[in-house]
Amino acid sequence: MSYGHRLFFHKDIYNLKDTDDLFLNAILENIKHHTDKCQDYAKIISHQGFSIKDVKTIEDLYKIPPIPTLFLKNHTLYSAPQNKLMLKSTTSGTSGKVSEIALDLPSAWNGLGMVLGTFLTNKLVSFYPTNYVVLGYQPSKRNKIGAVKTAYATTYAAPAIHREYALKDTGTDYVLNMNGIKNALLRYEKMGLPVRFMGFPAYFSFLLKELIYSGIKLKLHPKSLIILAGGWKNLFTEQVDKTALYEMSQRVLGLGNDRIKEFFGAVEHPIAYFNCPNHHFHVPIYSRVIIRDLNMQPVGYGVPGMLNLITPMMASMPFVSVMTDDLAIMHPGEECGCGISSPYFEILGRVGLGDIKTCAANALELLDIKKCGVV
Ligand SMILES: [Zn+2]
């Protein structure tokens, strides 16, 4: 079994110390694979004076030249032939910036190990029949947006009785299905089964305000879950107040702090970061996170800088080390107090690239969120 597969099927998903060697070997294996199979990647990193021999210990990971996600949005790089690519997804972007991700079998296998480990550790797998509210697009053949697929895939973590979508496919277009959601929720409450919500924080906030406006107050099954995807500040810079949103959820749905799970991920770095009970994104064994200053030098704990994400997950595309446009800060695991020892990061905002519209920002426009006073 490759180092990568061993890492992704390791059970103890926050034990960085015991998996450092495995991680290092998986990264070296991954870099070698990409430099062999993707000429452009080999050129990019050698152009920056990098040699795989430079990485001898886990402390040397910062030497791997990170590729900016902005570059990857304009240049799709593959390390596998087209006929080996199984799953393709794209991220939306009105500015013409589109990210594509495609998985071959080894990458999908790693992904499966990670999903199992992450879902089991976060107790997201349930055998209870469950009703779903997907605060996003209904999947269709013509919609390849990654977030749609993620949300849809997540509805398999517990057996689905019914799924209601906020943006319904009419066959030619999408329409906002707020009445459908309200009626479904009233039905779900009567059925007495757990309900799972999936979506971006802004969508969820919009839904709660709509429910309040319509005078609807529910008491959903206590095993219900709200799964919110995407960071907070990076996507919505202070537009959604987390504490206020959690309180509102408790009031409107009967589901508070302990039933809300947040999740952070990026297309170019498809690792799932789930928040701990104290709502922090601890680094799992599948990745390492480096914060860098403007000169690309790594900074320590407590110093804000650019977020650099490293993982050996992908064999199909050279996403070993990517530089996001997020501004973040790292904290030692112990500072959290939840018992998880691996460090955690906090997203502070974007690194001055205001012209990039994420799919979440598009969603904001689509929902015309201003009308209900969120912004
Ligand atoms: Zn924690």
Residues whose N, C-alpha, C, O or C-beta is under 5 A from the ligand:
A	BS01	ZN	C276 N278 H280 C336 C338 I340
